[in-house]
Amino acid sequence: MRGYSAFMAKNNKPQPVTAPAAPPPAIEARAIAICAAHGNKASELLEIMHDIQHEIGHVPESTLPVIANALNLSRAEVYGVVTFYHDFHRHPVGKHVIKICRAEACQAMGTNDLCKHAQNTVAKFGDTSADGKFTLEAAYCLGNCALSPAIMVGETLYGKVDANRFDEIVGKLAKETA
């Protein structure tokens, strides 16, 4: 036997019967439910990711194939979206995400000193503080150039932030979450 017939004779063996797959873990189950709530439409991918992040706190790696399957997309397409948009987090973040603008206007007004101060008092860029309250991220324009240096905490934008003002903002937030 040669070619396809030989391949089939060699590889067409009966497969063992396996038990049904276990139900998905809770996070993946939530992702399935969120996709279903959006009609499993690929055009709803951004809204689905926003909903998952809002509910779970980030978009876990384990949800990407679940989303891809539900929306009939490739995992690469879903991964491309979650990594393209900087507002999606693939790992848990602190209760407050602090973004410090590092664009040219803010640099001209002292953001480099602010960045050094923030990294010495909160965490390094991309990291979360030891108490889990704050995650520090770099941003490359928050659109507040006239009031630079600027930071954003959650949805709140702050202008003319120096080390002292930064400490006031972080201190107030720390008390709120205590």
C-alpha positions as CSV (number, residue, x, y, z in Angstrom):
1,M,0.0,0.0,0.0
2,R,1.2,3.4,-0.8
3,G,0.1,7.0,-0.4
4,Y,-3.2,7.8,1.3
5,S,-4.3,4.2,1.6
6,A,-1.2,3.3,3.6
7,F,-1.6,6.3,5.8
8,M,-5.3,5.4,6.5
9,A,-4.4,1.8,7.2
10,K,-1.7,2.9,9.7
11,N,-3.5,5.8,11.3
12,N,-7.2,5.0,11.2
13,K,-7.3,3.2,14.5
14,P,-10.4,3.3,16.7
15,Q,-10.0,6.1,19.3
16,P,-10.7,5.3,23.0
17,V,-13.9,6.6,24.5
18,T,-13.2,9.5,26.9
19,A,-15.3,11.0,29.5
20,P,-17.1,14.2,28.7
21,A,-15.1,17.4,29.2
22,A,-15.4,19.0,32.6
23,P,-17.3,22.3,32.7
24,P,-15.1,25.3,32.2
25,P,-13.6,27.1,35.3
26,A,-15.5,30.1,36.6
27,I,-13.6,32.8,34.8
28,E,-13.9,31.0,31.4
29,A,-17.6,30.4,32.1
30,R,-18.1,34.1,32.8
31,A,-16.3,34.9,29.5
32,I,-18.7,32.5,27.7
33,A,-21.7,34.1,29.3
34,I,-20.5,37.6,28.4
35,C,-19.9,36.6,24.8
36,A,-23.4,35.1,24.7
37,A,-24.9,38.3,26.2
38,H,-23.4,40.1,23.2
39,G,-24.9,37.6,20.7
40,N,-21.5,35.9,20.1
41,K,-20.8,38.6,17.5
42,A,-17.3,39.3,16.4
43,S,-18.3,43.0,16.0
44,E,-18.8,43.1,19.8
45,L,-15.2,42.1,20.6
46,L,-14.2,45.4,22.2
47,E,-17.3,45.6,24.3
48,I,-16.9,41.9,25.4
49,M,-13.3,42.6,26.5
50,H,-14.4,45.7,28.4
51,D,-17.1,43.8,30.2
52,I,-14.7,41.0,31.1
53,Q,-12.2,43.5,32.4
54,H,-14.8,45.4,34.3
55,E,-16.1,42.2,36.0
56,I,-12.8,40.3,36.5
57,G,-10.4,43.2,36.7
58,H,-8.4,42.2,33.7
59,V,-8.7,40.0,30.6
60,P,-7.0,36.7,31.6
61,E,-5.0,34.8,29.1
62,S,-7.3,31.8,29.7
63,T,-10.3,33.7,28.3
64,L,-8.7,34.4,24.9
65,P,-9.3,31.0,23.3
66,V,-12.8,31.0,24.9
67,I,-13.6,34.3,23.3
68,A,-12.1,33.3,20.0
69,N,-14.2,30.1,19.9
70,A,-17.4,31.9,20.9
71,L,-17.0,34.6,18.2
72,N,-15.6,32.3,15.5
73,L,-12.3,34.2,15.4
74,S,-8.7,33.0,15.6
75,R,-6.9,33.2,18.9
76,A,-4.4,35.5,17.1
77,E,-7.1,37.9,16.2
78,V,-8.3,38.2,19.8
79,Y,-4.8,38.4,21.1
80,G,-4.0,41.1,18.6
81,V,-6.9,43.2,20.0
82,V,-6.2,42.7,23.7
83,T,-2.5,43.6,23.1
84,F,-3.1,46.5,20.8
85,Y,-5.3,48.6,23.1
86,H,-3.3,49.7,26.1
87,D,-6.3,50.0,28.4
88,F,-6.8,46.2,28.5
89,H,-4.8,44.5,31.2
90,R,-3.9,40.8,30.8
91,H,-2.8,40.4,34.4
92,P,-4.4,41.6,37.7
93,V,-3.7,45.3,38.4
94,G,-4.0,47.4,41.5
95,K,-7.3,49.0,42.6
96,H,-6.1,52.3,41.1
97,V,-4.2,52.4,37.9
98,I,-2.0,55.5,37.7
99,K,-0.9,56.6,34.2
100,I,1.8,59.2,34.0
101,C,2.2,61.1,30.7
102,R,5.7,60.8,29.3
103,A,5.0,62.7,26.0
104,E,7.1,65.7,24.9
105,A,5.0,68.5,26.5
106,C,5.0,66.8,29.8
107,Q,8.7,66.1,29.6
108,A,9.3,69.8,29.0
109,M,7.4,70.5,32.2
110,G,9.2,68.0,34.5
111,T,7.5,64.6,34.1
112,N,10.9,62.8,34.3
113,D,11.3,64.0,37.9
114,L,7.7,63.0,38.6
115,C,8.3,59.6,37.1
116,K,11.3,59.0,39.3
117,H,9.4,60.1,42.4
118,A,6.4,57.9,41.5
119,Q,8.6,54.8,40.9
120,N,10.4,55.4,44.3
121,T,7.1,55.8,46.2
122,V,4.5,53.5,44.5
123,A,6.0,50.9,42.1
124,K,8.1,50.6,38.9
125,F,6.3,51.2,35.6
126,G,4.2,48.1,34.8
127,D,4.2,46.9,38.4
128,T,1.7,47.0,41.3
129,S,2.5,48.3,44.7
130,A,3.1,45.7,47.5
131,D,-0.3,46.5,49.1
132,G,-2.1,45.9,45.7
133,K,-3.6,49.3,45.7
134,F,-1.7,51.0,42.8
135,T,-0.4,50.0,39.4
136,L,1.9,52.5,37.7
137,E,1.8,52.8,33.9
138,A,3.5,55.1,31.4
139,A,1.2,56.9,28.9
140,Y,2.3,58.8,25.9
141,C,-0.2,61.6,25.8
142,L,-3.2,62.1,28.0
143,G,-4.3,65.1,26.0
144,N,-3.7,67.6,28.9
145,C,-0.6,69.3,27.5
146,A,-1.6,72.8,28.6
147,L,-1.6,71.5,32.2
148,S,1.4,69.3,32.1
149,P,2.8,67.2,33.7
150,A,-0.4,65.2,33.7
151,I,-1.5,61.9,35.3
152,M,-4.7,59.9,35.1
153,V,-6.0,57.7,37.9
154,G,-8.9,55.6,36.6
155,E,-11.1,58.0,34.7
156,T,-9.9,61.2,36.5
157,L,-7.3,63.4,34.8
158,Y,-5.0,65.6,36.9
159,G,-2.9,68.5,35.6
160,K,0.2,70.3,36.9
161,V,1.2,67.3,39.0
162,D,4.5,67.6,40.8
163,A,5.9,65.2,43.5
164,N,3.9,66.9,46.3
165,R,0.6,66.9,44.4
166,F,1.3,63.3,43.4
167,D,1.7,62.3,47.1
168,E,-1.6,64.1,48.0
169,I,-3.5,62.3,45.2
170,V,-2.1,58.9,46.1
171,G,-2.5,59.5,49.9
172,K,-6.2,60.4,49.4
173,L,-6.8,57.3,47.3
174,A,-4.9,55.1,49.8
175,K,-7.2,56.3,52.6
176,E,-10.3,55.7,50.5
177,T,-9.3,52.1,49.9
178,A,-8.2,51.4,53.5
